[in-house]
Amino acid sequence: MKYVLDTCTYFWLVDDQTKLSDPALAAMGDANNSLHLSAITVTEIHRLVRKGKISIHAPNGLEEWFHKGLTQHRVTCEPITLAIAHAAEMLPAIHNDPADRFILATAKQRFSPGESSRQTQSCRSTRASPSSADANDRGSNKGFSLAPPSEP
């Protein structure tokens, strides 16, 4: 199975796996699955750090933090192609956040054509941002679902 991780999922995978659900951890830990990330997540995490919304221990910079996380968790960073940029703008108004639109378009453009939705799924956070997680609420709100992308 191929999974495209949203920004929260990737952040928590690398920085605090206690915020991930057991099904998400199992799917991401299964060597038979492949994990993917839209390049927009790099921009989004830089922006969240810059605005003080999240804190990352990255003494050697965010670039190294990303490389280490990608390598350690076997995640492939997918580029934003012309087709993905167009697809992001052609999505119905289900997401107003441009980053979410790029993540969904990446899943659809890179993995959905020619494959059934059972072969490609997205790991998606149900929370709006990594900063919205309350440390005291970890036990009851591990807000992740594994859902196939909608058909075009």
C-alpha positions, -999 to 999 in steps of 0.1 A, spaced: 0 0 0 12 35 -7 5 63 18 9 100 13 14 116 47 0 150 56 20 176 74 8 167 109 14 130 103 49 135 91 57 160 120 44 135 146 61 105 129 95 122 132 90 143 164 64 126 187 49 93 177 27 92 209 3 115 190 -2 89 162 -30 63 164 -21 26 166 -35 19 131 -14 48 116 17 35 134 11 0 122 6 11 86 36 33 86 58 6 103 48 -21 78 78 -27 55 54 -37 27 39 -2 26 56 28 10 54 63 26 54 95 6 54 132 14 45 162 -7 73 187 -10 48 213 2 51 198 37 87 211 39 74 247 33 45 242 57 68 230 85 93 258 79 64 283 82 50 267 113 84 268 130 90 304 119 56 315 133 62 297 166 33 273 161 55 243 165 89 237 180 114 212 166 147 202 181 169 207 151 204 219 162 218 215 127 188 231 109 155 219 95 171 206 63 190 180 83 159 173 104 139 165 72 167 144 57 171 124 89 133 118 92 129 108 55 158 83 58 149 69 92 112 64 83 117 54 46 97 83 33 100 96 -3 95 133 -8 75 138 -40 81 170 -60 53 194 -69 50 190 -107 30 211 -131 3 183 -132 1 183 -94 -1 222 -92 -30 221 -118 -47 192 -100 -45 211 -67 -64 240 -82 -90 218 -99 -100 200 -66 -135 208 -53 -136 233 -24 -131 206 2 -99 222 16 -92 259 17 -56 253 29 -33 253 -2 -9 228 15 -38 203 20 -48 207 -16 -12 200 -28 -10 169 -5 -43 155 -19 -33 163 -55 0 146 -49 -18 114 -38 -42 116 -68 -16 124 -95 13 102 -83 -5 71 -72 -42 70 -81 -41 69 -119 -43 33 -130 -45 20 -94 -75 13 -73 -81 33 -41 -74 2 -22 -38 3 -34 -32 40 -25 -43 56 7 -36 88 25 -26 90 61 -44 121 72 -46 140 105 -80 150 118 -65 180 136 -59 213 119 -23 217 129 4 200 150 2 229 175 -35 221 182 -26 189 201 -30 192 238 -3 172 257 -30 162 283 -53 149 256 -30 123 240 -48 93 252 -82 102 238 -74 122 207 -49 103 185 -67 118 156 -57 99 125 -76 79 100 -65 58 71 -88 67 42 -85 61 5 -85 92 -16 -118 100 -33 -122 89 -69 -117 116 -96 
